[in-house]
Amino acid sequence: MRIEHDIKLGFKDVMIRPKRSTLKSRSQVTLERDYKFLNSKTNWKGIPIMAANMDTVGTFEMALVLAEHHLFTAIHKHYSTEQWNAFLNAAPKNITDYMAISTGTGKNDTKKLKTVFDNHPELKFICIDVANGYSEHFVNFVQQTREQYPDKVIIAGNVVTGEMVEQLLLSGADIVKVGIGPGSVCTTRVKTGVGYPQLSAIIECADAAHGLGGHIISDGGCATPGDVAKAFGAGADFVMLGGMFAGHTESGGELITRNGEQYKQFYGMSSATAMDKYVGGVAEYRASEGKTVEVPYKGDVKTTLQDILGGLRSTCTYVGAERLKELTKRTTFIRVAEQENLVYGG
C-alpha cells in the first residue's frame, strides 16, 4: 500500500484565469480541429465534441443532428446489424466521418462488428468500450482489432493514468478514452472506491498521449459548458458528453409525463436498468455501478448545442484563443473554493 500526496483536481476545483485578448467577438473563434491519427494515419476535421455511446445518448438520431454541425457521435453497441443497414443506407454519405461503431470485447461483439464492416466498409471509427481498460485481455483485444482493421480509427478505454494510455497507443489505439467514475449516472467510485479526479486525469493522460503522437477523449464529469472548456484547456483532444446530451428529442428512452411535466429516462450502461434490458439482469458476481434517473425533457438538442458551443467560444475570447487548438497553451488554472453565487438556487 502507498499514498500519493500530490493533490488531484476535478472541474469544480478550478477556474480559468482570463488573459489579454485581441478578439473583438466570439464569432472570430474557430472551434474545428484537424487531426491525423497515430496508427490508422487517418485525417479528421470537425468540432471535437462527442455524444457518449450510451443508449440514451449515442443514437442514430443524435448522430444526424450532430454531424450537421461537424460534431461526433459514438453510437451505442446495442443496435442490430439490420438497424445499422437501414440507417446507413438512408443517411447522408458524410455521416461516417462523424460516428463510431461501439463494441465490447466478447465473441458476439467481434462477430457483429465484422458483419457491419463487411456491409459498410465506409465506416471509419471503432470505439472499443469497457469499464476497466487495465486488463490484459482488453489490451490484447485492441491489438487484435488493429491487426484486423489496420486502416480504421480505434478509440479505446477507459483508463485514467499515463502509463496505460501509452500501453493502449502502442497496442494499436489511435484515441484513448479517459475517465473512471466521473459521469453523472456512474457510481463506480462509491461502489468500488476506484477513480481519479477528471481534470488531473486529463492533464496526465494528455501529456502521455501527445508524447507518442496519440490523442485522448475526456469522458465524463462535464455538467456545464464551462466544464467542457476546462477539459479542452487541460489538454483533451475530444470531450465526450453523456448527461449534457440526455433528455432531448434525439436521445434514446421513452418520453414520460408526470404531473404535467415531461421527462426522459437516463441511466449508466453498468446500471441495473441497462443490464436488465440487455443481459437479463445483474450477474450474481457483480454489482450495479450506475444510476437510473429521469431527466427533464429539453426539446431538440440543437438548443443545448448552441449553449455548449457558445460557451466554448466565449472561453476562447476570455483568454485570447482565436482557435480551439490554442486554448490549452493559453489556459492558466486557478484553484478555487467556489464556482458561482448560488443565492438564487443551484
C-alpha positions as CSV (number, residue, x, y, z in Angstrom):
1,M,0.0,0.0,0.0
2,R,1.2,3.5,-0.8
3,I,-0.3,7.0,-0.7
4,E,0.3,9.7,-3.3
5,H,0.3,13.1,-1.6
6,D,0.0,15.2,-4.7
7,I,-3.4,16.9,-4.9
8,K,-5.6,15.7,-7.7
9,L,-8.3,18.1,-9.1
10,G,-11.7,17.9,-10.7
11,F,-13.5,20.5,-12.7
12,K,-15.2,22.1,-9.7
13,D,-11.8,22.8,-8.1
14,V,-10.5,25.3,-10.7
15,M,-11.4,28.2,-12.9
16,I,-9.6,29.5,-16.0
17,R,-7.9,32.8,-15.4
18,P,-8.6,35.5,-18.1
19,K,-5.9,37.0,-20.2
20,R,-5.5,39.9,-22.6
21,S,-7.2,39.3,-25.9
22,T,-7.2,40.9,-29.3
23,L,-10.5,39.2,-30.3
24,K,-13.4,41.5,-30.7
25,S,-16.2,38.9,-31.0
26,R,-17.0,35.3,-30.2
27,S,-17.7,34.9,-34.0
28,Q,-13.9,35.1,-34.6
29,V,-13.3,31.9,-32.8
30,T,-12.8,28.7,-34.8
31,L,-13.8,25.5,-32.9
32,E,-12.9,23.0,-35.6
33,R,-9.7,20.9,-35.2
34,D,-7.6,18.9,-37.7
35,Y,-6.2,15.7,-36.5
36,K,-4.0,13.0,-38.0
37,F,-4.3,9.8,-36.0
38,L,-1.3,7.8,-34.9
39,N,-1.8,4.2,-36.1
40,S,-4.5,4.4,-38.8
41,K,-2.9,7.5,-40.3
42,T,-6.4,8.9,-41.0
43,N,-7.1,12.6,-41.1
44,W,-10.2,14.1,-39.5
45,K,-11.6,17.6,-39.3
46,G,-14.5,18.7,-37.1
47,I,-15.6,20.1,-33.7
48,P,-14.1,17.6,-31.3
49,I,-17.1,17.1,-29.0
50,M,-18.7,13.7,-28.8
51,A,-22.0,12.2,-27.7
52,A,-21.3,9.2,-25.4
53,N,-22.0,5.7,-26.5
54,M,-24.9,5.2,-24.1
55,D,-28.2,4.0,-25.5
56,T,-30.0,7.1,-24.1
57,V,-27.4,9.4,-25.8
58,G,-25.5,7.8,-28.7
59,T,-28.4,7.2,-31.0
60,F,-28.7,7.4,-34.8
61,E,-31.0,10.4,-34.4
62,M,-28.4,12.2,-32.3
63,A,-25.7,11.4,-34.9
64,L,-27.7,13.0,-37.7
65,V,-28.1,16.3,-35.9
66,L,-24.5,16.5,-34.5
67,A,-23.0,15.6,-37.9
68,E,-24.7,18.6,-39.5
69,H,-22.7,20.7,-37.1
70,H,-19.5,18.6,-37.6
71,L,-19.7,17.0,-34.1
72,F,-19.1,13.4,-33.4
73,T,-21.3,10.6,-32.0
74,A,-20.1,7.3,-30.6
75,I,-23.1,5.1,-31.4
76,H,-24.1,2.7,-28.6
77,K,-23.4,-1.0,-29.2
78,H,-26.9,-2.4,-28.9
79,Y,-28.2,-1.6,-32.4
80,S,-28.6,-4.7,-34.5
81,T,-26.9,-5.2,-37.9
82,E,-30.2,-4.8,-39.5
83,Q,-30.7,-1.4,-37.8
84,W,-27.2,-0.3,-39.0
85,N,-28.0,-1.3,-42.5
86,A,-31.3,0.6,-42.6
87,F,-29.7,3.7,-41.1
88,L,-26.6,3.9,-43.3
89,N,-28.5,3.1,-46.5
90,A,-30.6,6.2,-45.8
91,A,-28.1,8.6,-44.1
92,P,-26.0,11.3,-45.8
93,K,-22.7,9.9,-47.1
94,N,-20.5,12.1,-44.9
95,I,-22.2,10.7,-41.7
96,T,-19.4,8.2,-41.4
97,D,-16.9,11.0,-40.7
98,Y,-18.7,11.8,-37.5
99,M,-19.7,8.5,-36.0
100,A,-18.1,5.4,-34.4
101,I,-19.5,1.9,-34.1
102,S,-19.1,0.8,-30.5
103,T,-18.2,-2.7,-29.4
104,G,-17.4,-4.8,-26.3
105,T,-14.7,-7.5,-26.3
106,G,-16.9,-10.6,-26.4
107,K,-17.1,-13.1,-29.3
108,N,-20.6,-11.9,-30.3
109,D,-19.4,-8.3,-30.3
110,T,-16.5,-9.2,-32.6
111,K,-18.8,-11.1,-34.9
112,K,-21.3,-8.2,-35.2
113,L,-18.5,-5.7,-35.7
114,K,-17.2,-7.8,-38.7
115,T,-20.7,-8.1,-40.2
116,V,-21.3,-4.4,-40.0
117,F,-17.9,-3.6,-41.6
118,D,-18.5,-6.2,-44.3
119,N,-21.7,-4.5,-45.2
120,H,-20.4,-0.9,-44.8
121,P,-16.7,-0.7,-45.3
122,E,-17.1,3.1,-45.5
123,L,-17.3,3.2,-41.7
124,K,-14.0,4.6,-40.3
125,F,-14.2,4.6,-36.5
126,I,-14.4,1.8,-33.9
127,C,-15.0,2.5,-30.2
128,I,-13.8,-0.4,-28.0
129,D,-15.5,0.4,-24.8
130,V,-15.1,-1.3,-21.4
131,A,-15.4,0.0,-17.8
132,N,-11.9,-1.2,-16.9
133,G,-9.2,-0.6,-19.5
134,Y,-6.4,-2.0,-17.3
135,S,-6.9,-5.7,-18.1
136,E,-4.5,-7.7,-20.2
137,H,-7.5,-9.1,-22.1
138,F,-8.5,-5.6,-23.2
139,V,-5.0,-4.7,-24.4
140,N,-4.9,-8.0,-26.4
141,F,-8.3,-7.2,-27.9
142,V,-7.1,-3.8,-29.0
143,Q,-4.0,-5.4,-30.7
144,Q,-6.2,-8.0,-32.5
145,T,-8.6,-5.3,-33.7
146,R,-5.7,-3.2,-35.1
147,E,-4.4,-6.3,-36.9
148,Q,-7.9,-7.0,-38.4
149,Y,-8.7,-3.4,-39.2
150,P,-5.4,-1.6,-40.0
151,D,-7.0,1.4,-41.6
152,K,-9.7,2.1,-39.1
153,V,-9.5,4.7,-36.3
154,I,-9.6,2.8,-33.0
155,I,-10.9,4.5,-29.8
156,A,-10.2,2.5,-26.7
157,G,-10.9,3.0,-23.0
158,N,-11.5,3.7,-20.2
159,V,-8.3,4.5,-18.3
160,V,-7.0,7.4,-16.1
161,T,-3.2,7.1,-16.0
162,G,-0.4,8.0,-18.3
163,E,1.3,4.6,-18.5
164,M,-1.9,2.9,-19.5
165,V,-2.6,5.5,-22.2
166,E,0.9,4.7,-23.6
167,Q,0.2,1.0,-23.5
168,L,-3.0,1.3,-25.4
169,L,-1.5,3.6,-28.1
170,L,1.4,1.2,-28.5
171,S,-1.1,-1.6,-28.8
172,G,-2.8,0.0,-31.7
173,A,-5.3,2.5,-30.4
174,D,-5.5,6.0,-32.0
175,I,-7.5,7.7,-29.3
176,V,-7.8,6.7,-25.7
177,K,-10.9,7.4,-23.6
178,V,-10.0,8.9,-20.2
179,G,-12.4,8.7,-17.2
180,I,-13.3,6.3,-14.4
181,G,-16.3,7.3,-12.4
182,P,-16.9,11.0,-13.2
183,G,-20.1,10.5,-15.1
184,S,-23.4,11.9,-13.6
185,V,-25.0,8.4,-13.6
186,C,-21.9,6.4,-12.8
187,T,-21.5,5.0,-9.3
188,T,-18.1,3.2,-9.8
189,R,-16.3,5.5,-7.3
190,V,-18.7,4.8,-4.4
191,K,-19.3,1.1,-5.2
192,T,-15.6,0.3,-5.7
193,G,-13.5,3.1,-4.2
194,V,-11.7,3.4,-7.5
195,G,-11.3,6.5,-9.6
196,Y,-9.3,9.6,-10.4
197,P,-10.4,13.3,-10.4
198,Q,-11.1,14.1,-14.0
199,L,-9.1,17.3,-14.6
200,S,-5.9,15.8,-13.2
201,A,-6.5,12.6,-15.2
202,I,-6.8,14.7,-18.4
203,I,-3.6,16.5,-17.7
204,E,-1.6,13.4,-17.0
205,C,-3.1,11.3,-19.9
206,A,-2.8,14.1,-22.4
207,D,0.8,14.5,-21.7
208,A,1.5,10.8,-22.1
209,A,-0.6,10.6,-25.4
210,H,0.8,13.7,-27.0
211,G,4.4,12.5,-26.3
212,L,3.7,9.5,-28.6
213,G,1.6,11.4,-31.2
214,G,-1.7,10.0,-29.9
215,H,-5.0,11.6,-28.8
216,I,-7.3,11.4,-25.8
217,I,-11.0,11.9,-25.1
218,S,-12.2,13.3,-21.7
219,D,-15.1,11.1,-21.0
220,G,-17.4,12.2,-18.2
221,G,-17.7,14.8,-15.5
222,C,-18.9,17.8,-17.6
223,A,-22.1,19.3,-16.2
224,T,-21.8,22.8,-17.8
225,P,-20.2,24.4,-20.9
226,G,-17.5,25.7,-18.6
227,D,-16.5,22.2,-17.7
228,V,-16.1,21.4,-21.4
229,A,-13.8,24.4,-21.8
230,K,-11.8,23.3,-18.8
231,A,-11.4,19.8,-20.3
232,F,-10.0,21.3,-23.5
233,G,-7.9,23.7,-21.5
234,A,-6.4,20.8,-19.6
235,G,-5.3,19.1,-22.9
236,A,-8.2,16.9,-24.0
237,D,-8.3,16.4,-27.8
238,F,-12.0,15.4,-27.6
239,V,-14.7,15.8,-24.9
240,M,-17.4,13.2,-24.6
241,L,-20.7,14.2,-23.1
242,G,-23.5,12.0,-21.7
243,G,-25.7,13.8,-19.3
244,M,-25.5,17.1,-21.2
245,F,-26.9,15.4,-24.3
246,A,-29.5,13.3,-22.4
247,G,-33.2,14.3,-22.2
248,H,-33.5,15.6,-25.8
249,T,-35.8,14.6,-28.7
250,E,-32.9,12.8,-30.3
251,S,-31.9,11.0,-27.1
252,G,-33.0,7.4,-26.5
253,G,-35.6,6.4,-24.0
254,E,-39.3,6.9,-23.7
255,L,-40.9,10.3,-23.0
256,I,-42.5,10.2,-19.6
257,T,-45.3,12.6,-18.5
258,R,-45.8,13.1,-14.7
259,N,-47.9,15.8,-13.1
260,G,-47.9,17.8,-16.3
261,E,-44.1,17.7,-16.7
262,Q,-42.2,15.7,-19.3
263,Y,-39.0,13.6,-18.6
264,K,-36.7,11.1,-20.3
265,Q,-35.0,8.2,-18.6
266,F,-31.2,8.3,-18.4
267,Y,-29.1,5.6,-16.9
268,G,-25.5,4.4,-16.8
269,M,-24.6,1.4,-19.0
270,S,-23.5,-0.5,-15.9
271,S,-26.7,0.2,-14.1
272,A,-29.3,-2.4,-13.2
273,T,-31.6,-0.9,-15.8
274,A,-29.2,-1.4,-18.6
275,M,-28.2,-4.9,-17.5
276,D,-31.9,-5.9,-17.1
277,K,-32.5,-4.6,-20.6
278,Y,-29.6,-6.2,-22.4
279,V,-28.2,-9.2,-20.4
280,G,-31.1,-10.3,-18.4
281,G,-30.1,-8.7,-15.1
282,V,-27.1,-8.1,-12.8
283,A,-24.9,-11.1,-12.7
284,E,-24.5,-12.7,-9.2
285,Y,-20.8,-12.0,-9.1
286,R,-21.0,-8.2,-9.6
287,A,-22.9,-5.1,-8.5
288,S,-24.6,-2.4,-10.4
289,E,-22.3,0.6,-11.0
290,G,-24.8,3.1,-12.4
291,K,-27.8,5.2,-11.5
292,T,-31.2,5.5,-13.3
293,V,-32.7,9.0,-13.3
294,E,-35.4,10.9,-15.1
295,V,-34.1,14.0,-16.9
296,P,-36.5,16.9,-17.6
297,Y,-37.3,16.9,-21.3
298,K,-35.1,19.6,-23.0
299,G,-36.6,19.6,-26.5
300,D,-34.3,19.5,-29.6
301,V,-30.6,19.1,-29.0
302,K,-29.7,22.0,-31.2
303,T,-30.6,24.4,-28.5
304,T,-28.2,22.7,-26.0
305,L,-25.6,22.5,-28.7
306,Q,-25.7,26.3,-29.2
307,D,-25.3,26.8,-25.5
308,I,-22.2,24.5,-25.4
309,L,-20.5,25.9,-28.4
310,G,-21.3,29.5,-27.5
311,G,-19.9,29.0,-24.0
312,L,-16.7,27.4,-25.5
313,R,-16.3,30.3,-27.9
314,S,-16.7,32.7,-25.1
315,T,-14.0,30.9,-23.1
316,C,-11.6,31.4,-26.0
317,T,-12.3,35.1,-26.2
318,Y,-11.6,35.5,-22.4
319,V,-8.1,34.0,-22.9
320,G,-7.3,35.3,-26.4
321,A,-7.5,32.0,-28.3
322,E,-8.6,32.5,-31.8
323,R,-8.7,28.8,-32.4
324,L,-9.7,25.9,-30.1
325,K,-6.2,24.5,-30.8
326,E,-4.7,27.5,-28.9
327,L,-6.8,27.1,-25.8
328,T,-4.5,24.7,-23.9
329,K,-1.5,27.0,-24.4
330,R,-3.5,30.0,-23.2
331,T,-5.0,28.3,-20.1
332,T,-3.9,29.0,-16.6
333,F,-6.0,27.2,-14.0
334,I,-6.5,28.8,-10.6
335,R,-7.7,26.7,-7.6
336,V,-10.9,27.9,-6.0
337,A,-13.2,27.1,-3.2
338,E,-16.4,28.1,-5.0
339,Q,-17.6,28.4,-8.6
340,E,-20.7,30.5,-8.6
341,N,-23.1,32.5,-6.4
342,L,-26.0,30.2,-5.6
343,V,-28.1,32.6,-3.6
344,Y,-31.0,32.2,-6.1
345,G,-30.7,28.4,-6.4
346,G,-28.2,25.8,-7.5
